[in-house]
Amino acid sequence: MKAFAQLMHKELGLEGDGKDLKDICAGTDRYSMYKAGPVLSISHGMGVPSISIMLHELIKLLHHAKCRDVTIIRIGTSGGLGIDPGTVVITDIAVDSFFKARFEQVILDNIVVRSTELDKDLVEELLNCSKEIHDFPTLIGHTMCTYDFYEGQGRLDGALCSFSNEKKLEYLKRAYDAGVRNIEMESTVFAAICGLCGLKAAVVCVALLNRLEGDQIKAPHEVLVEYQQRPQHLISIFIKKHLGLNNQMELLDNAFFLNN
């Protein structure tokens, strides 16, 4: 996250080289937070519980700071489904393990079902920004969110495995046919909370592998590092285009908060 904050510091033409950016949340072990101009770059950890905690606390912070016109974008990595490694997926709808656009939140002893649709105009705007990048493919698709990295995502290489490779592929192919193009562990609660709070939100993740071809990542480290920079590159274009670098006052009047 510090690297992305430094990237935005440079892209926005802010004073200094950005190397001395400080972790605003250094006093806690919950997450890291860096600020570059109007951009907050925040780590949210792994999975629904972790990102949920961060979002509750971030949104309260935004409220007390009287921020307005806020856009929150989750950027990160994912497992692709029927797409080439390195492809960037812009999520239109986050779905659960049954391919339904919903997030089930347990409140006291009730299950509350919440919508996981994301801002359609923001999705299209991000796709248009991707057309300026010719180094890697970008597409729109459903993102499946699971509660588990191994069994929940149909992996055969965990400590526990109760299904065959054939059953795994049958499930993943059904997911693909339902419109799923990548799998991760945060998008449903992210979409649900942002939607309920009236915040524009998007999910942009790069696929590190094609899950229809295996469970383990085979690309070398330097390739994976470059893959992880792809969503950052796309979002940096979006931020600069949306803020308008020619109007420095506009930089002060808008806020964009990104998390990974």
Summary of the structure (lengths in Angstrom):
residues: 260
radius of gyration: 18.3
end to end distance: 7.1
largest distance: 58.4
contacts: 846
relative contact order: 0.22
helix: 37%
strand: 27%
